[in-house]
Amino acid sequence: MAKSRFDRVKGTKDFLVAGVICIFLCLWAIRDAWFPTKKVLEKHPLTYPVTVAVSGVVKHIPVNVGDSVAGSAPLLTLQTRAYEEAVEAAEEAYKDVQGEEKDVLLEKLNALVQARENLKATTVACSDFMLKTTHGEDPLQGKVLEILAEPATEVEAGETVMLIQPKDTFYIFNKTLAVFSFILAAVFLFFHRVASR
């Protein structure tokens, strides 16, 4: 029988051990990439609900399904007239209590600050939502999967108006790791078989 070029490889179980380790790594990566647990989904959600902080009528939705979104560009804008009037009324009420007791002044100032925050909240942007990532907290970014609100419809505070698929390398990394570790396992098991002859 002719000698093959693999006859010089010593028949140890190192290849078998490495192959088994790669198989376990592959199975772990497959579970995380395609069948994530509840704990993994909490940390790396497949969809993220975009909600409105205040109630109102939808004025404009500048994004479409499939668009990539990030930063402070608006995702949805509510009509602002009622909130602008609330700010004006709060400013007038604050001016009227100048020189009054500290408690009254503080109450009117808090009302004014809240009215301004409500007006600002009529524009919903990715930067309004912070997601925990492996690098810390970052503003939401990703792809629009579904838009649940339409212009001229009323939405309530806390209502989900859009679903976004967050940009997250966790699943891509695990899918790549699964394929790579499967290939490595096949190579190691092949060399183990050849070396064992």
N, C-alpha and C positions, 0 to 999 in steps of 0.2 A: 504494500500500500504506500502510495506516495505521501510524503510529508507535506502538510499545509503550512502556511506562514504563521498560523496560530499555535502550532505545536510548541513553540518556545514560551508561550504564556503559561505561567505556573497556575495550576488548578486549585486556587484557594476559594474561600467563600466570600471574599471581599466584594466581588461583583454581585453576588446574591444579596448580601446585606445592603449594599448601595441601591440595588434594584427595589428591594422591599421598602426601604426608606422613601424612595421616590414615589412608589405606589401610594404609600400613606399620605405623602405630601400632595399628590395628585388628587386623592379622594377628599382631603381637607379643602383644597382649593376649589374643587367642583362644588362641594357643599356651600362654601361661602359665595361663590360666583353665581350659581344657578339656583340654589335652594337655601337662601339665607335664613337664619333663625330670627326670631322676634327681636332678640337683643341686637343683632347685626342691623336689622331694618330700622331700629330706633336710632342707631348711630349713623347709618348710611341709608336714608330713605330713598326709595325708588321714585316717589313723587312727593312734591312739597306743595301744600295748599297755600295759595296767596289769599289773604283775607283783608277786608277793609276794617279800619279802626273806628270809623264813624258811619252812621247811616246817611243815605242820600240817594239821589238819582244819578245813574251813570251818564256822564257827559261824553266821554271819549275813551276808546280802547285802541291805542296806537300800535298794538302788536297783533300778530296772527298766529294761528297754530303752526308749529314748526319753526318759528323764529327763535334765534338764540338771543338771550337777554342777559344783561349784567350791568353793574354800576348803578348810577342814579337816574337813568332814563326812565320815564314813567311807563308803568304797565297799564294803569287805569286812572282816569280822572273823574271825580264826581263834580256835580254842579256846586258852585261855591257861594251863590248869592246869600243863602240863609246863614252861612258861616261868616261871611263878610259883615253882614248886619249884626251878628252876635258879637263880633270883635268891636264894631263901632259902638254898640250899646255898652259893652264892658269898659271901653275906654272912657266913655262919658260918665259912667258910674264911678270909675276910679278918680276922674277929675273932680267930680262932685264931692268926694269924701276927703279931699286934701285938707289937712289940718285937723282931721277928726282923730279919734282914739286909734292907737296902734293896731288893735284887734280888728277894727272895722276896715282900716286901711289895708291890712294884710289880707283880709277876706276878699276885698275887691281886686287886689293885685293878683291873688291866686285865680280868681274868676277870669281876669284878663289873660293871664298866662294860659289857662286851659282853653279859652276861646281861640287864642292864636294857634295852639297846638292842634285843635280840632280843624281849623282852617288849613293848616299845613298837611294834616292827615287826609285831606280830600284828594291828594295826589299820592298814588301808591307806586312805589318803586322797589327794585330789587334791594337797594340799600336799606330799606325798612326792615328786612328780615336777615338775621345773622344765623349762620349755620356753623356748628362745630366741625372742624376738619382736623386732619392729622397735624396741620400747621398752626392751629389755633382757631379763632373765630373769623370768618370771612363773610362778606355780603353774599346773598343768594345769587347764583348764576346758573344758567342751564338753558334748556329748550322748552318752549311752551307746548304742553301736551294737549290741553283742553281749556277752552274759555267758557265759563259757566254763566256769565252775565252778558247782557246786551245793552247797547246804548238806549237811553230813555227808560230803563227799567229801574225800579227801586230796590236797593240792597240795604240789609240791616248790618249794624256794627257786628263784627265777628264772622260774618258770612263769607264763605269761600267763593271767590269770583274767578279763580284760575288755578290750574294745576301745572306745575313746572317740574320737569325731570332735572334734578340738580346735577351739575357737572361734578362728577366724583370719579377719581381714578381707581377707587377700591375694587370695583367689579371688573374693570378692564385688567387691572394687575392680576387678580385671582384667575381670570380666564386664561391669561397668558401663562401664568404659573402652572395651571392645570395642564395645558398643552405641552409646555416645556418639560415638566416633570414626568409626564407620560412618555415622551420621546426618550428622556434619559433612562427611565425604568426599562423600556424596551431594549435600549442599547446595552445597559448593564446586564440584563438577563440573557441577551444574546451572547455577550462575551463570557458570562458564567457558563452557559451551555457549551460553548466552543472550548473553553478552558478545562471543562470537566471531562472531556473525551479522552 
